[in-house]
Amino acid sequence: MALVVWRQGPISQAVRSESVAPRARAEDETGSGQSTAGTTATTGPETGWVLGAYVLIVVASFVGWWLWLAIKPGAFSPAAGFSAFAPLYLLAQGIERLIEPFAKYLGATSEKSGKTGKPKAEEARDNCVADLANQPNRDNANRAAAAQAVLERIRRNTTIIAWGIASALGMLACGTFGIRLLLATGFNVPVFWDIAITGLAVGSGTKPLHDLISNLQKSKDAKANPPGAVTTD
């Protein structure tokens, strides 16, 4: 259920609008029966962002290996009381916090009006949902579904490119500091593959960490500003 919120005086009110599925389908005005909003839905990120993520990973794996050869860091050995996974968590947390401020600028998709980023897509979706709440009809439902589909596509694009960036940064860090997860866990493999796999592990860990931090922040905000609370603005 989509949620539309507006302010009326000092009290925040909420109205639940009609449910709008991202894949909603409706006949057009001419009655041709062709899909309108549903045609904008996608099942995955756009090819350009996928290729960009993998190019970053391939380049970073070689650069991370080169850094290891140039710096020659000592073999990583966890301190007493710490596991081999401790540096992976620290790297994932640091990389996640580094990427987060820029995430909203990633994953833009091409529309007839030009490139559309996440902030613009969210604003367009909210406006369409508000129109649907005020005037529940087929046209507004189509526009809301189309706007939601665009936003979902951008989110998928952002997820894949953020993973690529995080993995690339992880490989560079592992090559610089000599963090080799496979060696630390008893697998003696070529350094190149150890750095690449360890970097992938770091990059893959940033998404769950980001979700955990986001959920904790939302829970904290919800407790500080419960529904129906009187605001001062």
Secondary structure, DSSP 4 states (H G I P E B T S, - for coil): --EEEEEETTEEEEEE-----TT-----TT-----SGGGG--SS--HHHHHHHHHHHHHHHHHHHHHHHHH-PPPP-PPTT--TTHHHHHHHHHHHHHHGGGGGGS--EEETTEEE-HHHHHHHHHHHHHHHHHS-SHHHHHHHHHHHHHHHHHHHHHHHHHHHHHHHHHHHHHHHHT--HHHHTT----HHHHHHHHHHHHHHHHHHHHHHHHHHHHHHHHHHS-TTPBP--
